[in-house]
Amino acid sequence: MINTASEKSSIYSMHKYWGKKPSGELARIISKFSKIGDTILDPFAGYGGFAIEGVLLNRNVIINDLNPVAAFIAKNILNEQIDIIKLKELADTLKSQYTNFRKEWYGFQNGEITTILRNATNIPLKLRIKIGNRFKEVTLSDEEQRNFLKKEQSYQIKSWYPTNILIQNARISAKSGMTTADLFPKRALICQSFLFDLISNLEDCPEKELLRFTFTSNLANCSKLVPPILSRGDMSQGAWMTGFYIGKTYLENNVFHYFENRLSKTIKGKECYLQLRKKNHVKTSYKILNEDAKHLPLPNDSIDFVYTDFPYGDTVPYFEQSQLWNHWLNNEVDYENEIVVSDSPERNKTIIDFKEGIDRSVSEISRVLKNKKHFVFHFHSLSGEEWNSIVGPLKKYGFSFQSCEVLLQKTLPPRQLNRCNTIKGDFLAIYQKNQEAVNDRCDFEENFKDKINKLNANDFYDTNELVVLCIKSMLETGFDSDIGFTAIIEKYFSYDDNRKKWRKL
Ligand SMILES: C[S@@+](CC[C@H](N)C(=O)[O-])C[C@H]1O[C@@H](n2cnc3c(N)ncnc32)[C@H](O)[C@@H]1O
């Protein structure tokens, strides 16, 4: 029996996506602002946690995301027409088809290579070998390295793999001319393309889609993007976080071994979701859209509750980072309409575009939401300009501020204030659509001063806490001019270098 959020975590571990919202938080928000049978919407849904929780709480859910891989992930998680036995049978068929190939590329003495430590020029330095249930590490001699490379270099890959050029962006280490294929060492590319071809040749069915899903969830594991955690040893695995940075050394994992590991995770998450769904008594529906949130194909006044987690300004260029998956899936991506601030010289994505995009999507949220109903959003930004992109349109399109909640996780030193644009914690703002609302907003700075008057003069405060006070004042007063949080904080506080905290002036 699965009850707790931690038990549900297997559903959230099925695939990577950046900024996934935790299950418990989403369930709490949905329960608080909607009732059974309501139609609820998340226009920037990402992984689809909102749909998972909404369906399990017997709401009719609509989720949307312009990133095709987000829709692909959500579809595979939410699809209930899955026969786990058939999935396992198909996986067994694949296994029998790749056994010899796997031996050819990963067989080593009487065991199997599970991980290869390579340097930045792809020279294999060390192997981790599995023999029965034991593991051992082997350092390769110069001659073994040469033979290892020779075998890869002389091999002509027969099946398809993506060669798309990545969008150049120094911020995420996507260098000029770099391709998706360049993210993989040759051995991994050989095996990934072989495995992908086998999956592609299966007859179309939902179980095949789940195998494609498992394939994409495994791509980064077997690329050049897994850094070692050197403090724990050169073969200790880190995780692919963001971007396409390839370190001085990287760990390349065995494509087939890790695909099977990922498949266990897919099955565990799927079984958990299906088991939870069996407990639902009310017939509900869900819809997954892959549209631009600036033009939602939904009727006016049709939604009972909207929740969203807006794109993170210039913190996560979602579409650029998703190239690893979208290129393998051969997805067409509407980069033009992504709402983002990007450092890429190839993309014209500035704060001005971001503002316009948010403005139009808030206008759509207002159009589809019924009057007096709630709109709740998460937003992670320390940039006053980015906050202002949201606060202005909320006022313009008839939303009245109700309250906000903050759950701070970590402290943030001020030197990061300019570098890191993400609040270390969860900031949740609650609004109501109120067509007759009168704007009785007061002055931002007066409101902020009232807040700091309540702070103890002898206490020390970290940057994050003070930025949160600024944001609260912004939301409460509907302040919609550009604001520099650093300047406001420095006006009323002084910084203590030793404590790395602020004190009232
Ligand atoms: C902060 S993320 C949402 C993450 C989500 N809360 C989750 O749990 O995975 C914002 C999302 O907005 C999407 N997005 C960006 N521009 C969009 C647009 N014009 N229309 C719809 N979705 C868009 C991105 O693909 C990204 O998935």
The ligand as an SDF file (V2000), in Angstrom:
LIG
                    3D

 27 29  0  0  0  0  0  0  0  0999 V2000
    9.9480   26.1510  -14.1370 C   0  0  0  0  0  0  0  0  0  0  0  0
    9.5790   25.0230  -15.4020 S   0  0  0  0  0  0  0  0  0  0  0  0
    8.2740   24.0620  -14.7690 C   0  0  0  0  0  0  0  0  0  0  0  0
    8.7910   22.9030  -13.9940 C   0  0  0  0  0  0  0  0  0  0  0  0
    7.6630   22.1030  -13.3980 C   0  0  0  0  0  0  0  0  0  0  0  0
    7.1080   22.7660  -12.2550 N   0  0  0  0  0  0  0  0  0  0  0  0
    8.0920   20.7020  -13.0130 C   0  0  0  0  0  0  0  0  0  0  0  0
    7.7380   20.2610  -11.8980 O   0  0  0  0  0  0  0  0  0  0  0  0
    8.7660   20.0420  -13.7940 O   0  0  0  0  0  0  0  0  0  0  0  0
    8.8640   26.0470  -16.6290 C   0  0  0  0  0  0  0  0  0  0  0  0
    8.4270   25.3170  -17.8790 C   0  0  0  0  0  0  0  0  0  0  0  0
    7.9310   26.2650  -18.8170 O   0  0  0  0  0  0  0  0  0  0  0  0
    8.0940   25.7070  -20.1150 C   0  0  0  0  0  0  0  0  0  0  0  0
    7.8900   26.7750  -21.1280 N   0  0  0  0  0  0  0  0  0  0  0  0
    8.7260   27.7540  -21.5170 C   0  0  0  0  0  0  0  0  0  0  0  0
    8.1380   28.5560  -22.4230 N   0  0  0  0  0  0  0  0  0  0  0  0
    6.8780   28.0940  -22.6090 C   0  0  0  0  0  0  0  0  0  0  0  0
    5.7740   28.5180  -23.3940 C   0  0  0  0  0  0  0  0  0  0  0  0
    5.8390   29.5790  -24.2030 N   0  0  0  0  0  0  0  0  0  0  0  0
    4.6160   27.8270  -23.2990 N   0  0  0  0  0  0  0  0  0  0  0  0
    4.5230   26.7340  -22.4930 C   0  0  0  0  0  0  0  0  0  0  0  0
    5.5520   26.2670  -21.7600 N   0  0  0  0  0  0  0  0  0  0  0  0
    6.7120   26.9480  -21.7870 C   0  0  0  0  0  0  0  0  0  0  0  0
    9.4740   25.0720  -20.0530 C   0  0  0  0  0  0  0  0  0  0  0  0
    9.6230   24.0520  -21.0050 O   0  0  0  0  0  0  0  0  0  0  0  0
    9.5020   24.5350  -18.6130 C   0  0  0  0  0  0  0  0  0  0  0  0
    9.1740   23.1760  -18.5830 O   0  0  0  0  0  0  0  0  0  0  0  0
  1  2  1  0
  2  3  1  0
  2 10  1  0
  3  4  1  0
  4  5  1  0
  5  6  1  0
  5  7  1  0
  7  8  2  0
  7  9  1  0
 10 11  1  0
 11 12  1  0
 11 26  1  0
 12 13  1  0
 13 14  1  0
 13 24  1  0
 14 15  1  0
 14 23  1  0
 15 16  2  0
 16 17  1  0
 17 18  1  0
 17 23  2  0
 18 19  1  0
 18 20  2  0
 20 21  1  0
 21 22  2  0
 22 23  1  0
 24 25  1  0
 24 26  1  0
 26 27  1  0
M  CHG  2   2   1   9  -1
M  END
$$$$
